[in-house]
Amino acid sequence: PIMNSKLSENHQKEICSQLGHVHLKLLYKATVHGYTASAFHQQCDSLSPTVSYANDDRAFLFTFEGRKLIKYPVANAAYAVRMMNNCGPYFGESLVLVHTGKPIVYSNAASYYPFNAAQMHGNDLNLIDCEVFQVLGEHKLELMNYIENYKPLISSVSQARILLIGPVGVGKSSFFNSINSVFRGHVTNQAVSGCSSTSLTTQFRTYSLKAGREGRLLPVILCDTMGLESSNDTGLDIEDITSILKGHLPDCYQFNPAAPLDPEASGYRKSPSLKDKIHCVTYVLDACNISIMPTKMEEKLSAIRKKSCYTKNILSESSLLLLFSKFDLNNLCAMMQMQQASTKLGIPLSCIVPVRNYTETLDLDVNCDILLLSAITQMLRWADNFYDDFSDQLSALQTRE
């Protein structure tokens, strides 16, 4: 639903000035979603930073007198906010909105947030509306907006199809879960992922992203494949790569390492359209293991790269990207690892994108979010390279005719 905030632009700017270089994103509006605790929790739970049970010494309540913001800092940080099933935003024991699931306010200027009730709300406890905003860093918001508003350069394609390829256990499925988490606002685990000596992904899967829990589909599809293994009789069959790139494989196709795809298999697309094909190939490698990558794996990745770039009418070199998973933001050797990957695989540093998946935490981190969003942004830009090459080839063909 379309939501317009009661806060003026000047009021929003004043609030943001108290929080740093941030933007506000409206999540919940009582007059739209309902004056109920369940509606509030459905829109806001696990979306951080916003209302949740927390010890927060930076929390504050505020009101406006004209354009002037009057601030009431928390006095007891251990009770800054609480999560109550039958209430909306709950600030200590001082102020509760949508109290007991009704359009009323509970007010008690106690020791948690000492405020002047007459100044705060004029002693009027009837709730006209309740709005809850998520605080977003400026760069993160810009990246999210770019992805949400992206449109492929070819009108017949509505979503860029990105193929993830890499050895077993490097984090292909975890990457989808992680970027999905960023847009959902909390850690998710939709794609099967984990630790195993063999690939946990045994099917060809296509995953769409949504802008929030009930948001619209984003213009990108991540295609997950079975993990690569050094030996030729296990893991993803290289011959299946061509079929994937050309768009022949249906979703949920069961891989068979012993034999390539059978054109007579159920769901096989014999005449795929451009929207079914792969528009960008992304190799996924583990930053921690790049120096000990087996020679046979290097050779297999090189073979896949050649098949991707030089198979007629599929991809060009400019549509290839390397995703560097398990990247340690604090590791001084990180750049050295990226240079090693560039040397081993012959991929320019400008095509290597570091990320860190959400595999060991339940809490989102803005720095990890920015890396993940930057990776998707680069994938979309690389897909644009594919569309440009396709258009050029089509124009050249039409000219010859």
Disulfide bonds with the S-S distance in Angstrom:
none
